Amino acid sequence: FPAMLLFGSQQPLSRRPTPNSSLLTPNFYTTWRQLCAILKINSDWGHWMNRILIVEDEITISRLIAVSLRRAGYDCTVANDGSTAADLIAEHDFDLALLDIMLPGLDGYELLGYLRPLGVPVIFITAKGATKDRVRGLQLGADDYIVKPFEIEELLARVEAVLRRTGR
């Protein structure tokens, strides 16, 4: 019986707690959000969430990106250095990665080498705006390249375009 699996009880529905009783505890909501995260379903809107890895060593920029993408309905994970990002890449599946190039530990180019074999699309977000840097990033396999400073609306449009183009 599906309701029994969800609520973890063998009681018939007629004996279930009412909405104002102990069923709707913080533990229920925590479990619901954890289940939605595993299934990649947005717990607030009920639709599929794309998981995005944000690798940026400037904390204010990484927070701005994460908050903006979460408001747009994406599930974001943030790493502030290349080594942490490499560990996250090994442990989790991502639909897209936003990488800075100049990072402590592993740089963005090295992380791109970890992500390409997994088929994860990559957008570089970096202060390196010279033509040779853009060309290098794109030739190594990045799907897009954004130079700082940037507008959040442009970032959101590029994220949507890359996800649409890669079928994610």
BATOR-496986 format. One line per field, with one value per residue (C-alpha): residue in one letter; x, y, z. Coordinates in Angstrom, 2 decimals. Example, Ala and Ser with C-alpha at 12.3 -4.5 7.8 and 13.67 -1.06 7.14 Angstrom:
<rs>
residuo: (a,s)
c1: (12.30,13.67)
c2: (-4.50,-1.06)
c3: (7.80,7.14)
</rs>
This chain:
<rs>
residuo: (f,p,a,m,l,l,f,g,s,q,q,p,l,s,r,r,p,t,p,n,s,s,l,l,t,p,n,f,y,t,t,w,r,q,l,c,a,i,l,k,i,n,s,d,w,g,h,w,m,n,r,i,l,i,v,e,d,e,i,t,i,s,r,l,i,a,v,s,l,r,r,a,g,y,d,c,t,v,a,n,d,g,s,t,a,a,d,l,i,a,e,h,d,f,d,l,a,l,l,d,i,m,l,p,g,l,d,g,y,e,l,l,g,y,l,r,p,l,g,v,p,v,i,f,i,t,a,k,g,a,t,k,d,r,v,r,g,l,q,l,g,a,d,d,y,i,v,k,p,f,e,i,e,e,l,l,a,r,v,e,a,v,l,r,r,t,g,r)
c1: (0.00,1.78,0.58,2.09,5.46,5.28,4.08,5.86,2.82,0.64,-2.45,-5.37,-5.89,-8.92,-6.58,-3.91,-3.11,-4.96,-3.06,-2.90,-1.44,1.97,2.21,3.33,6.37,9.71,10.93,8.23,9.27,12.97,12.29,10.17,12.92,15.55,13.39,12.83,16.57,17.29,14.64,15.72,12.18,11.66,9.88,8.23,6.98,6.93,9.00,12.30,15.34,18.63,21.64,24.28,27.78,29.13,32.91,33.94,36.56,35.00,32.33,30.15,30.00,29.29,26.46,24.96,25.01,23.60,20.77,19.82,19.82,17.87,15.22,15.01,14.33,17.77,19.43,22.88,26.00,28.85,32.57,35.10,38.22,39.21,39.95,36.51,34.93,36.82,35.51,31.93,32.27,33.35,30.48,27.52,25.92,25.51,23.59,25.82,28.98,29.80,33.57,35.93,39.33,41.61,40.96,43.01,43.98,42.91,42.12,39.06,40.86,41.77,38.19,36.98,39.12,37.23,33.80,34.14,34.34,31.17,29.31,28.60,28.29,30.51,30.22,33.34,32.68,35.98,37.80,40.11,38.58,41.37,40.50,43.21,41.70,38.18,39.41,41.41,38.40,36.10,38.69,39.20,35.49,33.59,30.05,30.07,32.31,31.19,33.56,33.19,31.53,28.30,24.56,22.57,19.91,22.55,23.88,20.36,19.74,23.03,22.36,18.94,20.39,23.15,20.72,18.28,21.03,22.39,18.94,19.12)
c2: (0.00,3.21,5.40,2.93,3.27,7.06,7.36,4.26,2.92,-0.16,1.76,2.14,5.64,6.19,6.03,8.27,11.54,14.61,17.46,19.30,16.35,14.72,13.62,17.03,17.31,18.76,15.16,14.55,17.65,16.76,13.26,14.68,17.10,14.34,12.07,14.89,15.57,11.90,11.79,15.23,16.56,20.12,19.72,23.14,22.99,19.25,19.24,17.71,19.64,19.87,19.45,22.13,22.16,25.67,25.87,29.40,30.49,33.94,33.19,36.23,35.29,31.62,32.59,35.00,32.34,29.65,31.84,32.95,29.42,28.03,30.73,29.61,26.03,24.40,22.20,23.70,22.36,24.78,24.07,26.81,24.98,22.47,19.58,19.74,19.94,16.84,14.93,16.08,15.06,11.58,11.23,12.81,13.12,16.63,17.92,20.97,22.47,26.16,26.45,29.27,28.70,30.17,28.04,26.86,23.21,21.92,24.61,24.77,23.21,20.15,19.84,20.02,16.93,15.13,16.17,15.58,11.76,11.84,13.84,16.74,20.04,22.86,26.63,28.55,31.68,33.50,36.81,35.52,37.37,37.35,35.76,33.10,32.08,31.82,29.81,27.48,26.83,26.11,23.95,21.88,21.11,23.78,24.30,28.03,30.75,33.75,36.56,38.32,40.64,39.22,39.74,37.06,37.13,36.23,33.41,31.99,32.18,30.42,27.71,27.05,27.00,24.52,22.24,22.38,21.75,18.77,17.31,17.56)
c3: (0.00,-1.16,1.72,4.17,2.48,2.56,6.13,7.47,9.24,9.09,10.31,7.91,6.55,8.80,11.84,10.38,12.16,10.97,9.28,12.60,14.50,14.76,11.11,9.89,12.13,11.13,10.68,8.05,6.11,6.44,5.13,2.28,1.25,1.42,-0.75,-3.25,-3.38,-4.10,-6.83,-8.08,-7.64,-6.44,-3.09,-3.38,-6.97,-7.68,-10.88,-11.89,-10.62,-12.45,-10.17,-10.72,-9.29,-8.67,-8.22,-7.31,-4.75,-4.19,-1.61,-2.37,-6.05,-5.34,-2.95,-5.48,-8.19,-5.89,-4.56,-8.08,-9.47,-6.49,-6.98,-10.61,-9.42,-9.63,-7.01,-6.35,-4.68,-4.01,-3.73,-3.01,-4.18,-6.83,-4.46,-2.82,-6.26,-7.42,-4.39,-5.11,-8.76,-7.67,-5.17,-6.99,-10.41,-11.78,-14.78,-15.22,-13.72,-13.45,-13.04,-12.26,-13.86,-11.19,-8.10,-5.14,-5.48,-8.88,-11.44,-13.67,-16.63,-14.55,-13.27,-16.87,-17.50,-14.70,-16.02,-19.78,-19.54,-17.41,-20.06,-17.69,-19.56,-18.29,-18.31,-17.33,-15.26,-14.93,-14.91,-17.67,-20.59,-23.14,-26.47,-26.05,-22.66,-24.12,-27.08,-24.82,-22.57,-25.49,-27.30,-24.15,-24.18,-22.23,-23.49,-22.78,-21.36,-19.31,-18.31,-14.95,-14.25,-15.64,-15.31,-13.50,-16.23,-18.81,-16.62,-16.19,-19.95,-20.71,-18.09,-19.61,-23.14,-22.26,-20.41,-23.32,-25.89,-23.94,-23.28,-19.50)
</rs>
